[in-house]
Amino acid sequence: MQKRKVFGILGAILLLCALAGSAGVAQGGSSLEAIENELETLQEEYAQLSQTIAEAKDMSLETMVKMAEFK
Protein backbone atom coordinates (compact mmCIF):
# COMPACT_ATOMS: atom_id res chain seq x y z
CA MET A 1 0.00 0.00 0.00
CA GLN A 2 2.74 2.45 0.98
CA LYS A 3 4.72 1.48 -2.13
CA ARG A 4 1.79 2.48 -4.35
CA LYS A 5 1.56 5.88 -2.69
CA VAL A 6 5.28 6.54 -3.17
CA PHE A 7 5.19 5.58 -6.83
CA GLY A 8 1.97 7.54 -7.34
CA ILE A 9 3.56 10.66 -5.89
CA LEU A 10 6.72 10.18 -7.96
CA GLY A 11 4.64 9.67 -11.08
CA ALA A 12 2.71 12.87 -10.39
CA ILE A 13 5.96 14.79 -9.88
CA LEU A 14 7.35 13.44 -13.16
CA LEU A 15 4.17 14.38 -15.00
CA LEU A 16 4.17 17.91 -13.57
CA CYS A 17 7.83 18.36 -14.51
CA ALA A 18 7.12 17.21 -18.05
CA LEU A 19 4.12 19.54 -18.36
CA ALA A 20 6.08 22.47 -16.96
CA GLY A 21 8.92 21.72 -19.35
CA SER A 22 6.56 21.57 -22.32
CA ALA A 23 5.03 24.90 -21.35
CA GLY A 24 8.48 26.43 -20.94
CA VAL A 25 9.54 25.36 -24.43
CA ALA A 26 6.27 26.60 -25.93
CA GLN A 27 6.64 30.01 -24.30
CA GLY A 28 10.31 30.34 -25.16
CA GLY A 29 9.76 29.80 -28.85
CA SER A 30 11.06 26.96 -30.92
CA SER A 31 14.70 27.95 -31.02
CA LEU A 32 17.11 25.05 -31.02
CA GLU A 33 18.99 26.47 -28.04
CA ALA A 34 15.83 26.64 -25.91
CA ILE A 35 14.96 23.06 -26.80
CA GLU A 36 18.49 21.87 -25.99
CA ASN A 37 18.38 23.67 -22.64
CA GLU A 38 15.02 22.14 -21.84
CA LEU A 39 16.28 18.68 -22.80
CA GLU A 40 19.28 19.11 -20.53
CA THR A 41 17.04 20.19 -17.66
CA LEU A 42 14.71 17.23 -18.17
CA GLN A 43 17.65 14.82 -18.25
CA GLU A 44 18.86 16.20 -14.92
CA GLU A 45 15.36 15.91 -13.44
CA TYR A 46 15.09 12.35 -14.75
CA ALA A 47 18.38 11.42 -13.09
CA GLN A 48 17.21 12.93 -9.80
CA LEU A 49 13.85 11.13 -10.01
CA SER A 50 15.59 7.84 -10.79
CA GLN A 51 17.69 8.27 -7.66
CA THR A 52 14.60 9.15 -5.61
CA ILE A 53 12.79 6.06 -6.91
CA ALA A 54 15.73 3.84 -5.96
CA GLU A 55 15.78 5.36 -2.47
CA ALA A 56 12.00 4.92 -2.14
CA LYS A 57 12.31 1.25 -3.09
CA ASP A 58 15.02 0.77 -0.48
CA MET A 59 12.90 2.49 2.16
CA SER A 60 9.92 0.35 1.22
CA LEU A 61 11.94 -2.85 1.52
CA GLU A 62 13.39 -1.75 4.86
CA THR A 63 9.89 -0.97 6.12
CA MET A 64 8.62 -4.38 5.02
CA VAL A 65 11.50 -6.11 6.80
CA LYS A 66 10.88 -4.12 9.99
CA MET A 67 7.17 -4.92 9.85
CA ALA A 68 7.92 -8.62 9.37
CA GLU A 69 10.32 -8.58 12.32
CA PHE A 70 7.73 -6.78 14.46
CA LYS A 71 5.09 -9.44 13.82
C-alpha positions as CSV (number, residue, x, y, z in Angstrom):
1,M,0.0,0.0,0.0
2,Q,2.7,2.4,1.0
3,K,4.7,1.5,-2.1
4,R,1.8,2.5,-4.4
5,K,1.6,5.9,-2.7
6,V,5.3,6.5,-3.2
7,F,5.2,5.6,-6.8
8,G,2.0,7.5,-7.3
9,I,3.6,10.7,-5.9
10,L,6.7,10.2,-8.0
11,G,4.6,9.7,-11.1
12,A,2.7,12.9,-10.4
13,I,6.0,14.8,-9.9
14,L,7.4,13.4,-13.2
15,L,4.2,14.4,-15.0
16,L,4.2,17.9,-13.6
17,C,7.8,18.4,-14.5
18,A,7.1,17.2,-18.1
19,L,4.1,19.5,-18.4
20,A,6.1,22.5,-17.0
21,G,8.9,21.7,-19.4
22,S,6.6,21.6,-22.3
23,A,5.0,24.9,-21.3
24,G,8.5,26.4,-20.9
25,V,9.5,25.4,-24.4
26,A,6.3,26.6,-25.9
27,Q,6.6,30.0,-24.3
28,G,10.3,30.3,-25.2
29,G,9.8,29.8,-28.9
30,S,11.1,27.0,-30.9
31,S,14.7,27.9,-31.0
32,L,17.1,25.1,-31.0
33,E,19.0,26.5,-28.0
34,A,15.8,26.6,-25.9
35,I,15.0,23.1,-26.8
36,E,18.5,21.9,-26.0
37,N,18.4,23.7,-22.6
38,E,15.0,22.1,-21.8
39,L,16.3,18.7,-22.8
40,E,19.3,19.1,-20.5
41,T,17.0,20.2,-17.7
42,L,14.7,17.2,-18.2
43,Q,17.6,14.8,-18.3
44,E,18.9,16.2,-14.9
45,E,15.4,15.9,-13.4
46,Y,15.1,12.3,-14.7
47,A,18.4,11.4,-13.1
48,Q,17.2,12.9,-9.8
49,L,13.9,11.1,-10.0
50,S,15.6,7.8,-10.8
51,Q,17.7,8.3,-7.7
52,T,14.6,9.1,-5.6
53,I,12.8,6.1,-6.9
54,A,15.7,3.8,-6.0
55,E,15.8,5.4,-2.5
56,A,12.0,4.9,-2.1
57,K,12.3,1.2,-3.1
58,D,15.0,0.8,-0.5
59,M,12.9,2.5,2.2
60,S,9.9,0.3,1.2
61,L,11.9,-2.9,1.5
62,E,13.4,-1.8,4.9
63,T,9.9,-1.0,6.1
64,M,8.6,-4.4,5.0
65,V,11.5,-6.1,6.8
66,K,10.9,-4.1,10.0
67,M,7.2,-4.9,9.9
68,A,7.9,-8.6,9.4
69,E,10.3,-8.6,12.3
70,F,7.7,-6.8,14.5
71,K,5.1,-9.4,13.8
